[in-house]
Amino acid sequence: MSKLGNIGARLHRGEISYDFIGKRKIWYGVSILITITAILGLAVRGLNMSIDFQGGAVFTTPTSMNVSVAQAETYAKDASGHEAVVQKLGNGSLRIQVAGLDTAKSDQVKQSLAKDLKLDPEKLAADLVGPSWGQEIADKAWEGLAIFMVLVVIYLAIAFEWRMAVAALVALIHDITITTGIYALVGFEVSPGTIIGLLTILGYSLYDTVVVFDSLKEQTKDITKQTRFTYSEIANRSINGTLVRSINTTVVALLPVAGLLFIGGGFLGAGDLNDISLSLFVGLAAGAYSSIFIATPLVADLKEREPAMKALTKRIMAKRAQAASEAGPATAGGDAEDAAPAVVGPRNQPSSRGRGRGRQAGKRR
C-alpha cells in the first residue's frame, strides 16, 4: 500500500486525525481575511468585463504580422480613444478588442488602425458586438445562479437538515466571492466562458461538501443514545475519514485545469482559455477548502447550540471527569505503570501489556 493510501486508511479507521473542528476559529479567520481581500479587490479594481458584456468591436489582423502586442495596443488606443485588449493568436495574427464602439465609430477606427498597421482595410476583419447580447447572458447567469442556490438549499434541507443547507450555502457564497475577487485582483477578463466556469465550480464544491455531510449523517445517527463522543468529535472524524478522498479528487480535477491555465493560456498564448480555466482552477481549490474547513465546522457550531447536543456534551464531560477522578487515586496508591489504562490496538482489542504484567506477578508469587 502506498504511503498516502496507508495514511488514508488510518484516517478512516480513526487511528490518526487532525482536529479540524477544534481549530475552526483559525480557519474562519483565514477565510474572513481572504474574503475581505477579495471584496476589496472588487471594490477598488472592479471586474474587467469583456467586450461581450460592454459591446464594441473586434479587429483581427492577417497572419504573420510584424507588429508587437504593445505596438498594436498603442495604435488601437490612438485610433479609438479607448483602452484596447490585444491578444496574439496561435497562427501569428492579432486579435484587437476595443470596447464602447458603435458601427460608425468602428468603421473610422478600422481605417485608422489599418493605416497604422500598414494593411489594406479589407484585410483587417472587423466584428461589432452589441452590449445587449452580453447583458442578456449576464441576466440569464444570475437567474441560473439564484435557481441553483434555491434548489440546493431545498435539497439539502430535505436530504439532511436545514443546518447543513445553511452551511453549504455559506460555503458556496464563500467560493464565488473568492473566485470573483481573484478575477478583480488579477485583471483577467470576465467573459461568457467565465460565467460557465463559475456555474461549474458550484456543482463541484457542492459535491465535495455532500460527501462529508453524508458521512456525518451516518455517524451521528442515534448520537444521543451514546456517551462516548460529542457531535463535534464525530464531525471531526467524518472530515478525517473523507480527507484523502477529497484531496485525491481535487488534485485529479486541478491537473487538467492547470494545464489549460498555465500551459495553454500562459505558455502557448491561447488567451481565450484563461476566461474559463482561471475560474475553474480557483473555484475547485476554494471548493475543496470550504467543504473541509468551513461547511462541516459550521454545521458542528450550529448543532452544538441545540439543547439535546448541549445535554449530551454535558453528560460526556461529566463521565470523562468521573473516569479521570477514579483513575487518580489508583495512580496515587500504586505503581504508576499498574494504574495506566490499557492500550487499545487497531482492532479495538487490549494489547498484551496487561497480560504480560499478570504473568510476571504470578511468577513472583
C-alpha positions, -999 to +999 in steps of 0.1 A: +000+000+000+013+035-009+022+059+019-008+082+011-031+052+009-018+040+043-025+074+058-059+074+043-068+040+058-055+051+092-075+083+090-106+063+080-102+040+110-096+069+134-061+058+143-047+093+134-066+125+130-063+163+128-085+185+149-103+205+122-133+213+144-112+223+174-092+247+153-121+260+133-117+296+146-083+297+128-099+286+095-128+310+100-102+338+104-083+327+073-115+326+052-126+360+065-092+375+056-093+361+021-129+371+016-122+407+027-092+408+003-115+396-025-142+422-017-116+450-016-103+439-049-138+440-063-145+474-048-112+490-058-103+475-091-137+461-102-142+434-128-127+437-163-158+428-183-151+415-217-164+431-249-192+405-249-207+424-220-197+460-228-202+460-265-176+472-290-155+460-319-131+431-325-104+435-352-084+405-364-052+410-385-038+386-411-013+361-401+025+367-397+022+403-385+055+420-377+038+442-350+041+435-313+012+434-289+024+466-272+025+485-305-009+472-315-023+484-282-009+519-288-023+520-323-057+509-312-058+534-283-047+563-305-073+554-332-103+549-308-095+569-277-103+537-256-081+512-239-076+481-261-070+445-253-047+427-278-040+390-279-016+372-302-032+341-316-015+308-324-013+315-361+006+348-356-024+371-361-035+397-336-070+400-320-077+436-310-107+443-288-119+479-283-150+484-260-176+511-264-176+515-301-208+518-323-210+510-360-200+544-373-171+548-349-158+512-356-155+520-393-134+550-385-112+530-361-108+503-387-095+527-413-071+544-389-059+511-374-053+496-409-032+527-418-010+524-387-006+486-392+002+492-429-026+470-440-053+471-467-085+479-447-102+450-465-077+426-449-085+438-414-115+417-403-139+436-380-168+423-359-192+445-340-206+432-307-237+448-292-239+452-254-275+439-253-263+403-260-238+404-232-264+418-208-288+391-217-261+365-210-254+381-176-291+382-167-295+346-175-265+337-155-278+355-124-312+337-129-295+304-132-274+311-101-304+321-080-324+290-091-294+268-083-290+282-048-327+277-040-327+241-052-295+234-033-310+247+000-342+228-006-324+195-014-300+196+015-328+206+039-348+175+028-319+151+024-300+162+055-313+191+076-316+229+075-283+234+093-264+216+066-282+235+040-272+268+056-236+257+059-235+246+023-249+279+011-223+298+031-196+277+015-209+283-020-211+321-014-175+319+000-163+301-032-180+326-055-167+356-036-131+344-036-132+335-073-146+368-085-122+386-062-093+368-078-105+379-112-106+415-100-071+413-085-055+395-114-073+417-140-084+388-163-115+395-185-148+382-174-164+366-204-193+342-210-167+314-205-160+328-170-197+326-162-198+289-173-168+282-152-184+298-121-215+277-125-194+246-130-174+250-098-206+254-078-216+219-086-181+205-078-180+224-045-214+211-035-204+175-044-174+177-021-195+191+007-222+165+004-196+137+006-186+149+040-222+156+051-233+121+041-205+106+063-215+129+091-252+120+089-244+083+090-221+086+120-244+108+140-274+086+137-288+080+173-260+101+187-279+109+219-280+072+228-243+070+234-219+089+258-185+084+241-183+112+215-197+147+212-212+159+179-181+180+172-158+150+177-179+129+153-179+157+128-141+158+131-139+121+125-161+125+094-137+151+079-107+129+086-124+099+072-130+116+038-099+138+038-078+117+015-107+112-009-113+149-011-076+156-017-074+130-044-105+142-063-094+178-061-058+171-073-072+150-102-096+178-112-070+205-109-043+189-130-061+193-164-074+227-155-038+238-145-027+225-179-053+248-196-044+278-175-006+277-173+003+258-204-025+267-228-032+302-216+003+312-204+029+293-223+011+287-256-006+321-255-042+309-260-056+338-240-092+327-245-086+296-223-079+319-194-115+330-193-128+296-181-096+280-167-089+306-140-124+304-126-123+266-126-088+265-110-096+290-082-131+276-077-120+240-074-094+248-049-117+271-029-145+244-030-122+217-016-111+242+011-146+253+021-160+218+023-134+208+049-126+240+068-159+259+065-190+238+059-186+210+083-172+231+112-201+255+107-226+226+109-209+215+142-212+250+155-249+251+147-256+216+161-238+222+194-263+250+201-292+225+203-304+217+238-300+180+231-264+183+220-256+206+249-270+179+273-251+152+255-218+172+258-225+178+295-230+140+301-199+131+282-178+157+300-192+145+334-184+109+325-149+117+315-143+138+346-155+109+368-132+084+350-103+108+355-111+112+392-113+074+397-080+069+379-063+095+401-065+075+435-054+043+417-023+061+404-015+076+438-020+043+457+001+020+435+026+018+408+021+043+380+025+016+354-001-006+370-026+023+371-022+031+334-052+024+311-050-005+288-036+003+253-062-002+225-049-018+194-060-013+157-089-038+162-100-022+195-086-051+215-065-046+246-028-051+240-007-077+257+008-052+281-016-060+309-015-098+303+024-097+305+023-080+338-002-106+351+021-134+343+050-117+359+030-112+391+022-149+391+058-158+389+067-136+418+040-153+439 
